[in-house]
Amino acid sequence: MNDGLFKQQAGEWAAALVQSGMVIGLGTGSTAIFAIRRVAARLRSGDLDGVLAIATSRNTEAAARALGIPMLTDDIPREIDLTIDGADEVDPALDVIKGGGGALLREKIVAEASRREVIVVDASKLSPRLGTHRPLPMEVLEFGWRAQVRFLEGLGAAVTPRTLEGRLYQTDNGNIILDSRFGPIADAAALAGALDARAGLVGHGLFMGIASDVIVAGPDGIRHLRRGATTPP
């Protein structure tokens, strides 16, 4: 088996948590798309009805509409019952790093508006400590962005502005991404607090205490981890 199959297994397993009448959040990325496709298939077959969705990115919204999933407006007019989203790294406390796909700010807004945040990953995303394997993305205003680089370097990060086709990558919100490699983060909660307090840094990829469930697919099958009940080895 390969990682692509594990991603599909995790996404489709999580899609089974969706019930008729729910408002659901649809995540962004290569694992979340499998959940989106499965939800759409359940709607077409009549296994689900009355589902409404809110997307975490323009790409996700386009994919969901093309699959026939009814969408809510971007102002999130109703409470979200369940969001299914991917992650770049998951630690034993079920805290995560997100933002590899560039949608971290919208993903966090949707997650915080959700009663239940379900993270879907393949087993390669499990980590003993956040930052061990992946950089931490920061969404910052383009105005003054080099000042943010200096701020992050002062916190110990090696910072790389994200680019696309030779230009600064722009998020759906018109901001830019600074990929910040800290290495294993000794105190992720303290770092998140420092980042939250910085003007011009409008979002970061540390999702602390947000995930209620993590669905992990790997060579040994699927594990459903729940905050406060089960932790990864």
C-alpha positions as CSV (number, residue, x, y, z in Angstrom):
1,M,0.0,0.0,0.0
2,N,1.1,3.6,-0.5
3,D,0.3,6.9,1.3
4,G,-2.3,7.8,-1.3
5,L,-4.3,4.7,-0.4
6,F,-4.0,5.4,3.3
7,K,-5.2,9.0,2.7
8,Q,-8.2,7.6,0.9
9,Q,-9.0,5.2,3.7
10,A,-8.8,7.9,6.3
11,G,-10.9,10.3,4.4
12,E,-13.6,7.8,3.5
13,W,-13.7,6.5,7.0
14,A,-14.3,10.0,8.4
15,A,-17.0,10.7,5.8
16,A,-19.0,7.9,7.5
17,L,-19.4,10.2,10.5
18,V,-21.5,12.6,8.5
19,Q,-25.3,12.3,9.2
20,S,-28.3,13.6,7.4
21,G,-29.2,17.2,8.2
22,M,-25.7,18.2,9.3
23,V,-23.8,21.4,8.5
24,I,-20.3,20.2,7.7
25,G,-17.0,21.9,7.1
26,L,-14.9,20.7,4.2
27,G,-11.2,20.8,4.6
28,T,-8.4,21.5,2.0
29,G,-5.8,19.1,0.8
30,S,-5.0,15.6,-0.6
31,T,-6.6,13.7,2.3
32,A,-9.7,15.8,2.8
33,I,-10.7,15.5,-0.8
34,F,-11.4,11.8,-0.4
35,A,-13.8,12.6,2.4
36,I,-15.5,15.2,0.2
37,R,-15.9,12.8,-2.7
38,R,-17.3,10.2,-0.3
39,V,-19.8,12.6,1.1
40,A,-20.9,13.5,-2.4
41,A,-21.3,9.9,-3.3
42,R,-23.5,9.3,-0.2
43,L,-25.7,12.3,-1.2
44,R,-26.1,11.0,-4.7
45,S,-27.1,7.5,-3.5
46,G,-29.6,8.9,-1.1
47,D,-27.7,7.6,1.9
48,L,-27.5,11.3,3.1
49,D,-29.9,14.2,2.7
50,G,-30.3,17.7,4.0
51,V,-26.5,18.2,4.3
52,L,-25.1,21.7,3.8
53,A,-21.3,22.5,3.7
54,I,-18.9,25.3,4.2
55,A,-15.5,25.1,2.4
56,T,-12.1,26.1,3.8
57,S,-10.7,27.3,0.5
58,R,-11.8,28.3,-3.0
59,N,-10.4,25.1,-4.4
60,T,-12.4,23.0,-2.0
61,E,-15.6,25.0,-2.7
62,A,-15.1,24.5,-6.5
63,A,-14.6,20.8,-6.0
64,A,-17.6,20.4,-3.7
65,R,-19.9,22.4,-6.0
66,A,-18.8,20.3,-9.0
67,L,-19.6,17.2,-7.0
68,G,-23.1,18.5,-6.2
69,I,-22.7,19.3,-2.5
70,P,-25.0,22.1,-1.4
71,M,-22.9,25.0,0.0
72,L,-23.5,27.7,2.6
73,T,-22.3,31.2,2.2
74,D,-18.8,32.3,3.4
75,D,-20.2,34.2,6.3
76,I,-20.9,30.9,8.1
77,P,-24.6,31.7,8.9
78,R,-25.1,28.5,10.9
79,E,-23.1,26.5,13.5
80,I,-21.0,23.7,12.0
81,D,-21.7,20.2,13.3
82,L,-18.6,18.5,12.0
83,T,-15.5,19.5,10.0
84,I,-13.3,17.0,8.3
85,D,-9.8,18.3,7.5
86,G,-6.2,17.1,7.0
87,A,-3.0,18.0,8.8
88,D,0.7,18.2,8.2
89,E,1.8,16.9,11.6
90,V,0.0,15.4,14.6
91,D,1.5,15.0,18.1
92,P,0.6,12.6,20.9
93,A,-1.8,15.2,22.5
94,L,-3.7,15.4,19.1
95,D,-2.5,19.0,18.5
96,V,-1.6,19.6,14.9
97,I,0.3,21.7,12.4
98,K,-1.7,22.7,9.4
99,G,-1.2,25.1,6.5
100,G,0.8,23.1,3.9
101,G,-2.0,23.8,1.4
102,G,-2.1,27.5,2.2
103,A,-5.6,27.6,3.7
104,L,-4.7,27.7,7.4
105,L,-6.5,30.8,8.4
106,R,-9.8,29.8,6.8
107,E,-9.3,26.3,8.2
108,K,-8.9,27.6,11.7
109,I,-12.0,29.8,11.4
110,V,-14.1,26.9,10.3
111,A,-12.6,24.6,12.9
112,E,-13.3,27.0,15.7
113,A,-16.9,27.4,14.5
114,S,-17.4,23.6,14.6
115,R,-18.7,21.4,17.4
116,R,-16.4,18.6,16.2
117,E,-13.1,18.9,14.3
118,V,-12.1,15.6,12.7
119,I,-8.5,15.4,11.4
120,V,-7.7,12.8,8.7
121,V,-4.1,11.7,8.1
122,D,-2.0,8.8,7.0
123,A,0.4,7.4,9.6
124,S,3.4,9.3,8.3
125,K,1.9,12.5,9.8
126,L,2.3,11.3,13.4
127,S,5.1,13.0,15.2
128,P,6.6,12.9,18.7
129,R,6.7,16.7,18.8
130,L,5.2,19.4,16.5
131,G,7.8,20.9,14.2
132,T,9.9,17.7,14.1
133,H,9.1,17.0,10.4
134,R,7.4,20.0,9.0
135,P,7.8,23.8,9.0
136,L,5.1,25.9,10.7
137,P,3.2,28.1,8.1
138,M,2.4,31.7,9.0
139,E,-0.2,33.8,7.1
140,V,0.9,37.4,7.2
141,L,-0.1,40.7,5.7
142,E,2.0,41.6,2.7
143,F,2.5,45.0,4.2
144,G,5.6,44.8,6.4
145,W,6.1,41.1,5.8
146,R,9.9,41.4,6.1
147,A,9.4,42.7,9.7
148,Q,7.5,39.5,10.4
149,V,10.5,37.5,9.0
150,R,12.8,39.2,11.5
151,F,10.3,38.6,14.3
152,L,10.1,34.9,13.6
153,E,13.9,34.6,13.2
154,G,14.1,36.2,16.7
155,L,12.0,33.3,18.0
156,G,14.5,30.8,16.5
157,A,12.9,30.0,13.1
158,A,14.5,29.6,9.8
159,V,12.0,31.4,7.5
160,T,11.2,30.8,3.9
161,P,8.6,33.0,2.1
162,R,6.4,30.6,0.1
163,T,6.5,31.3,-3.7
164,L,4.5,30.1,-6.7
165,E,5.9,30.5,-10.2
166,G,8.5,32.9,-9.0
167,R,6.2,35.2,-7.1
168,L,5.1,35.4,-3.5
169,Y,2.3,32.8,-2.9
170,Q,-1.0,34.5,-2.1
171,T,-3.7,32.9,0.0
172,D,-7.4,33.2,-0.7
173,N,-7.4,36.1,1.7
174,G,-4.7,38.0,-0.3
175,N,-2.0,37.4,2.3
176,I,1.3,35.6,2.0
177,I,2.8,32.6,3.7
178,L,6.0,32.4,5.6
179,D,7.1,28.8,6.2
180,S,9.0,28.8,9.5
181,R,11.1,25.9,10.5
182,F,11.6,25.8,14.3
183,G,12.6,22.1,14.6
184,P,10.9,20.3,17.4
185,I,8.9,22.9,19.4
186,A,9.5,22.6,23.1
187,D,6.4,24.6,24.1
188,A,3.9,24.8,21.3
189,A,1.2,26.5,23.4
190,A,3.6,29.3,24.4
191,L,4.7,29.8,20.8
192,A,1.1,29.9,19.7
193,G,0.4,32.6,22.3
194,A,3.4,34.7,21.1
195,L,2.3,34.4,17.5
196,D,-1.4,35.3,18.3
197,A,-0.2,38.5,19.9
198,R,1.8,39.8,16.9
199,A,0.2,42.5,14.7
200,G,0.2,41.6,11.0
201,L,0.6,37.9,11.6
202,V,-3.0,37.0,10.9
203,G,-2.8,33.3,11.2
204,H,-0.5,30.4,12.1
205,G,-0.6,26.7,11.6
206,L,-0.6,25.6,15.3
207,F,-4.0,24.1,16.0
208,M,-3.9,23.7,19.8
209,G,-6.7,21.9,21.6
210,I,-8.9,22.1,18.5
211,A,-9.0,18.6,17.0
212,S,-11.6,16.4,18.8
213,D,-10.8,13.3,16.7
214,V,-7.9,12.1,14.5
215,I,-8.4,9.3,12.0
216,V,-5.1,7.7,11.1
217,A,-4.7,5.1,8.3
218,G,-1.6,3.1,7.9
219,P,-0.2,-0.4,7.3
220,D,-1.9,-1.7,10.5
221,G,-5.3,-0.4,9.5
222,I,-7.4,2.6,10.7
223,R,-7.2,4.1,14.2
224,H,-9.8,6.5,15.6
225,L,-8.1,8.6,18.2
226,R,-10.2,10.9,20.5
227,R,-9.0,13.8,22.5
228,G,-8.9,12.9,26.2
229,A,-9.4,9.2,25.4
230,T,-6.7,7.8,23.2
231,T,-3.3,9.0,22.1
232,P,-1.0,7.8,19.3
233,P,2.0,5.7,20.4
